[in-house]
């Protein structure tokens, strides 16, 4: 896979797994990944080409609010931060986001 955003390489793990799943579904044109962290929330939009390869076309970031040590402490604040990241990714990519894949990658402290 080609690297577009080197700071977001962990998303390529997710996109590679999802690409294998979506290769079997012919009408899928895009994938959205969402990483909810303690310090920031990142949303990525990738297009799936005819060969099943993914290409990142949109990215959105927001400072995490209402999240402490990986746990949601204030649902309203966390929801607003997630919506902001998704809106930025939507605007950059030109895609309407209907659903996302949420990463489940934990770092060792």
C-alpha positions in Angstrom: 0.0 0.0 0.0 1.1 3.5 -0.7 1.8 5.8 2.2 0.0 9.2 2.1 0.1 10.4 5.7 3.1 8.9 7.5 1.8 10.0 10.9 -1.2 7.8 10.4 0.4 4.5 9.4 -1.6 2.6 12.0 -4.7 3.3 9.9 -3.1 1.3 7.1 -3.4 -1.8 9.2 -7.1 -1.2 9.6 -7.6 -0.2 5.9 -5.7 -3.3 4.8 -8.0 -5.6 6.8 -11.1 -3.8 5.6 -9.8 -3.8 2.0 -9.8 -7.6 2.1 -13.3 -7.6 3.5 -14.6 -5.1 1.0 -13.0 -6.8 -2.0 -15.8 -9.2 -1.7 -18.4 -6.5 -1.8 -18.5 -4.9 -5.3 -20.4 -1.6 -4.6 -18.2 -0.3 -1.8 -16.6 3.0 -2.9 -15.2 4.3 0.4 -14.2 3.4 4.0 -14.1 5.6 7.0 -11.8 4.9 10.0 -12.1 6.6 13.4 -9.5 6.6 16.1 -10.7 7.9 19.5 -7.7 8.7 21.7 -7.2 10.5 25.0 -5.4 13.4 23.3 -7.0 13.6 19.9 -9.6 12.1 17.6 -8.8 11.3 14.0 -11.1 10.4 11.1 -9.8 9.2 7.8 -11.8 8.7 4.6 -10.4 6.3 2.0 -11.7 5.5 -1.5 -11.6 2.0 -2.8 -10.5 1.6 -6.4 -11.5 -1.1 -8.9 -8.6 -3.2 -7.7 -9.6 -3.1 -4.1 -6.8 -0.7 -3.1 -7.5 2.1 -0.7 -6.4 5.8 -1.2 -6.8 8.3 1.6 -8.8 11.3 0.4 -9.9 13.0 3.6 -8.7 13.5 7.1 -10.2 15.2 10.2 -8.8 15.9 13.6 -10.2 17.2 16.8 -8.8 17.6 20.3 -10.3 14.9 22.6 -12.8 16.2 25.1 -14.7 14.1 27.6 -12.2 11.2 27.2 -9.8 10.2 30.0 -7.3 7.3 29.8 -9.3 5.7 27.0 -12.7 5.9 28.7 -15.5 8.2 27.9 -16.1 10.4 30.9 -18.4 13.1 29.4 -20.5 11.7 26.6 -21.7 15.1 25.2 -18.2 16.5 25.0 -16.8 13.3 23.4 -19.7 13.3 20.9 -19.0 16.9 19.8 -15.3 16.2 19.3 -16.1 13.1 17.2 -18.6 15.0 15.1 -16.0 17.7 14.5 -13.4 15.2 13.3 -15.9 13.5 11.0 -17.1 16.8 9.6 -13.6 17.9 8.7 -13.0 14.5 7.0 -16.3 14.8 5.2 -15.5 18.3 3.9 -12.0 17.4 2.7 -13.1 14.2 1.0 -16.4 15.3 -0.5 -18.0 12.1 0.8 -21.0 11.9 3.1 -20.2 9.8 6.1 -22.9 7.3 7.1 -20.8 4.9 9.2 -17.3 4.3 10.4 -14.9 1.6 11.5 -13.5 2.3 14.9 -9.9 1.3 15.6 -9.2 -1.0 18.5 -5.4 -0.6 18.8 -4.1 -0.1 22.3 -0.7 1.2 23.2 1.3 -0.2 26.1 2.1 2.4 28.8 
